[in-house]
Amino acid sequence: MQEDNPQGLSYKFGEFLLLADERMVLRGEERVHMTPRVFHVLRILLENAGHLVTKETLLRAVWQDSFVEEGNLNNTVSRLRKVLGEKPNENRFIETVPRVGYRFIADVEVVSDDAIPEKSVPTQRQETAIQDERRPGRGWVIASLAAISLAAIVAAAWYWSWKRPQPIVAADQLQKNPMQKNVPIRLTDNPTDDSRATWTSDGRIRFGRFQGKEPFAYVMNADGTDQHRDSSIANLKTGLWSPDDKKVIFYKERDDSGALYLANFDGSNEVRLPFQANNMEWSPDGTKVVYQFGRPTPDLYVYTFETGKSEVVVENPSFDGDPSFSPDGRRIAFVSGRDGNPEIYVQDLDGSNLHRLTDHPARDAFPTFSPDGTQIVFNSNREDENLDVYIMNADGSGVRRLTTWQSDEEEFPGCWSADGTKIFLISNRSGKDNLYVMNVEPFAPSEILKDASVDLQFPTFSPDGATILFQAEAEDKSGELRLFDIKSGRVSTLLKTTTGDGYPKFSPDGSMVVFQDRIERNGEICLIRADGSGGVKDLTNNPAKETVPSWSPDGSRIVFTSNRDGNYDIFQIYVMDADGSNQHPIYHSNAISAYASWSPDGREIVFANDKEDGRTGNFEIFVMEPETTAPERRLTFRPRYDIYPAFSPDGRRIAFVSSTDGNSEIYLMNADGSGLVRLTRDLAEDSQPAWSPDGSKIIFSSSRNGKVAIYEVVIG
């Protein structure tokens, strides 16, 4: 390969002219903007036109001072093709030699600058020289600490003046303004590049900012204000803080040894770590880190602080990198080229249970688990030849695109907010890598019914899907059972109730409605015709409290919960015939059992119970076979509340509500408890899910716009 461009030589190819000394590419008299590394790759390919240039040669020449992986080169060549106007698979200028390298195949004419007409060169070219690029080499900087090999860094900081940005939309307005859902909101507006961002324990944002070619640690408020250099540790250059913010792994300013250090958040108890690394992340419990190391085909290692030792956890002749931990610390997600293309994999920390999650000819990168572990965000250039952020279920299913701008957007480990409703991302939409934050709700619920004067709760479909039955609750806690005709949009009142928590349900044939109400100051299960005729019938008529009724699939029985056994703090599951006769218990535990409902085939009842962990308020979802000796089966293993379970019409899935992440959200899982997916991601309270008869939609109540309203989410 030709190493140096002879002074004064430039290259003509197609409609383009590359001016080597000016570091500029022209199309006619129009300047073609490209980043320095894209320019550098193009120049090397032109210098060796017609000849194969290996990937290793390009990596060594273009990223000579950086620890980077092959994917950086792939992305750079992809950007070059786009700048030159190549369409997918066109190969008008550049030919890919699979797994080996690239060849410039168009005709190239070498010319001297003396032969170039002066008018072809923009007069401002000296002032508009291509600025330094960060993106291809930022895997280490953005994903963990620093992409640049620090042994080669010269400590020469430069300074600039910049106007402190005012946030376009304050971060706390993301949840208040429904129009901003899933739209990235810009937090920084800086003349140099910004990099990986994470939340601090006190609600601020840590991020990286380049000064020249070097990244430095910065902090700012959650709305993007008060951006300033992090001075919490003397000589801090870049750092990666532990999940509890008490420890930090960092590089020192003016230390060109490449050493990594570990210290407390205030710089005390500093020690030098016995390894170097790329792309690093802390384990959730802060006892270890996973990192990538090696070039050009790195492997993955785990360093345990207690033992002071590193152990290889992923080893393969191909590239393995971009690691991140699952929230429970038992698994890692990573990228591997072992099957010929960079794809996302997961495996247990001990090396077992390896699974490939993606299968796409594009490059997928930086998989990052959501805080609840049910979904993974990642980067890919699989659409529009841009890098975008995608989300998929933790098993690789349900891939959805989150960003659609015609620019590059990327997320990195640490991007999620603790409640799982937002992520940080980096976008070059403005020409520089700036930091954005966006809400993440891939299933995009829509509001279908609201009333500014009352809260709307307990929505449920009629068997034919034409009507929604729900309860309106006034401020005095009184209620109304109402019917919403979906086609006409008309709302009618079926019945005024004493309370607003009626849990109403249509009978399977749609002729009757069962609900809970207070009769003579006592909670009872009641029945009324769906047309309102015939009055209300008290089915239970018991001095104890009866609540949360649900029909059997054939309409012959009703399951409900009662504390009629003498201990008012203990609720058991009962069944009665549809006329109120034959009331008897079917499940007993020294705890609260509630929210019971039948499977579509009538063989099982799913319910919530708080017997686990000594009744500490930890409700879990169970399923049982009623009136048999078979033991119940536990389906969820999560902290806090898992309640309101509801089988899908085909019996294959269960929707339920969980408060694991701090507020109530709607989740889905398979009927055996596997395949957990978080359906809603919002700081409001989402609750009371109900399936449409065809299983394509779920309706639920939510307080996301102030008053509790009814929302719908399409799940396919």
Order of alpha helices (4+ residues) and beta strands (2+ residues): beta-beta-beta-beta-alpha-beta-alpha-alpha-beta-beta-beta-alpha-beta-beta-beta-beta-beta-beta-beta-beta-beta-beta-beta-beta-beta-beta-beta-beta-beta-beta-beta-beta-beta-beta-beta-beta-beta-beta-beta-beta-beta-beta-beta-beta-beta-beta-beta-beta-beta-beta-beta-beta-beta-beta-beta-beta-beta-beta-beta-beta
